[in-house]
Amino acid sequence: MDKGNRWDDHYTRRARSENWLARSVYKLDEIDRQHNLIRRGETVLDLGCYPGSWSQYSLQKVGLKGEVAGIDLQKPDRLGAPNFKYIQGNVLTLDLAWLAQTVGPRDVVISDLAPNTTGIGLVDVSRSMELAARALAIAQAVLKKNGHLLCKIFEGEDLKALRNEFALYFDPVRIIRPAAVRKRSREVYLLGLHFRKERNAPFQEKETSKAI
């Protein structure tokens, strides 16, 4: 690897050769292959959609009869599909009632949101937790019954608590670390399947279960 460009790894080069907008597509691809997350004809909401690889991938999966909406402060200009809808905004401040009315019921919500990192672990994890909690709130507002939510989060002491919060609305809940995550990164993905509109009884961790 060129030490002058330490981020130019296998997945970055592969993404360029396969015309994906970013290497992060391989994280979504792995999770989707394992859990059949996105299907043809479905509707997807992509939180933090810039530079566009997750929306690009979702558009291929849903086909022309499906639709993908993406939210970000910056528009992914290289996405020109007629069934892609861009919403400019900050997910932390968007009105959820307005969003639900604007995008309509969604089959899947995906979030690759990450905070601007400071290098201070506790700060970065706290900010990541805030984004993941917001992704859950958005999912509650827009998901159809039995829909799915996938969101990135940095590992920290509050991860178990957020997983338990997910389990109030989804069953099962998984914590996944895709192969394309960089070795030194703390990021994992929290996956909630089969959304239920009503709040469930508090989740109880079984003694024999593992954190991941």
Sequence and secondary structure as in RCSB ss.txt:
>XXXX:A:sequence
MDKGNRWDDHYTRRARSENWLARSVYKLDEIDRQHNLIRRGETVLDLGCYPGSWSQYSLQKVGLKGEVAGIDLQK
PDRLGAPNFKYIQGNVLTLDLAWLAQTVGPRDVVISDLAPNTTGIGLVDVSRSMELAARALAIAQAVLKKNGHLL
CKIFEGEDLKALRNEFALYFDPVRIIRPAAVRKRSREVYLLGLHFRKERNAPFQEKETSKAI
>XXXX:A:secstr
  TT TT  HHHHHHHHTT S TTHHHHHHHHHHH    TT EEEEET TT HHHHHHHHHH TTSEEEEEESS 
 TT   TTEEEEES TTTS HHHHHHHH  EEEEEE       S HHHHHHHHHHHHHHHHHHHHHHEEEEEEEE
EEEE STTHHHHHHHHTTT SSEEEE  TTS TT  EEEEEE S  SS  S     TT    
